[in-house]
Amino acid sequence: METPTGYGVVLVTTGNMQEAEAIANALVEAKLAACVSLLPIHSIYTWQGELHKEQEWQLLIKTDLAQFPAMEAKIKELHSYEVPEIIALPIVASSQAYLQWISQQVKS
């Protein structure tokens, strides 16, 4: 897979707040993310042929997408799910000041 470029938001879902906070802390401390917002969500999905309805936590990770490979590896190392959601969405418009702040917080 090609490494994304530019700034973006990475979505990750976890089963509980403690795991979400542990992943968020690790990413920010490692300078792989500038900021991680945590939101409680209700997910409905199919896993191994069964319908699931679960309370989960959504991580909204703001980052330089050049860090995606390292971020993905760190998330997989810490995540309890067999197949965790790790989806990068590009930021297509933003204030320059916010993008500069992301740049200052994340490894280059």
Buried (B, 14 or more C-beta within 10 A) or exposed (E): EEEBEEBBBBBBBBBEEEBBBBBBEBBBEBBBBBBBEBEEEEBEEEEEEEEEEEEBBBBBBBBBBBBBEBBBEBBEEBBEBEEBBBEBEEBEEEEEEBBEBBEEBBEE
